[in-house]
Amino acid sequence: MATAAQPEILDLRHFSAATLRPLLAEESRVWSERLRWDYRSSANLLLDYLDSHVLPGYVAVEKDKLCGYIFCVYEGSKGVIGDVFCAPGLCEDTHRVEARLIDHLLELLQFSPGIDRIETQLLLHPHGVHAPVFEQAGFEVYPRLFMELEFAIGGHGELASGAGDTLPGELVLRPWRDADFAAAGKLIAAAYQGHLDSRINDQYQSVAGSLRFLHNIVRFPGCGIFDADASLVLAYRDRRNDTDLAGMVLCSRVGEGTGHITQICVGPAWRRRGLGALLLQACTRLLIDNRYRALTLTVTEENTPAVELYASLGFHVRHSFDAMVWRRPARQR
């Protein structure tokens, strides 16, 4: 039996945005079909970077056709793999080509001086598809769930009922403000201290990192277009400067009629009082009033209390994927 020809793996920086535009258009179609996610804004941002020829990554060429790509970004001593994609129909085995692209990028990152950590969350790819490649390279793999709630037409539905009934008297629920950035960064760092998700995303481990995370989801379209009208905070009623927050939910528009929760957290002192459900109820009510049809979110499968909360509110699992983390052994630093 003849062995399938191996695709040629080439440096991404040698290719222009125009060359990758058809591939990204196909990827946008897959995002929409699989996750209801309009990937076009993210694709356009990536195209801007491609024309600068500074984005680290690789492309796969099979039978003289560009059929796949992978890229990463550097954040200090960390490398973040942003995406890997191979277009169905342009190569004989998309998973095999994607695995080769991953192998090349992991070799680049793990042998790069000063890179002590690598993270990635391959949201588009089903759980387990590429986990073996990362595990072989020494990564920890964390299964995650992509959950979805479809809104009942003509009403707020079960999730929106009773919002505000359990709000403690010292707190007020109000819309997000740009002035909330500093307080929100403090809240995220406090809420995720020692949490499983801070092992997956090290930005949660400090206030400075949490502020970078907030900047990315509020200012850039990688997680959709930030919807300030559907984003809410739990502030202290008697504090004029709002230097602290008790909780928050941030939402972005990721597709026509689809919202996505980019962050929901409650401060440690306010847990187990139903405030997470309250925030989701209030956010959902706003989305329905603005003619959204569905809401999605992601959660680490091992985070059982959160998974159970979302399921109790009507969310169901639409898709599962993997987050992967690698840390350079201390003896090699």
Summary of the structure (lengths in Angstrom):
residues: 333
radius of gyration: 20.9
end to end distance: 45.5
largest distance: 75.7
contacts: 1056
relative contact order: 0.16
helix: 40%
strand: 30%
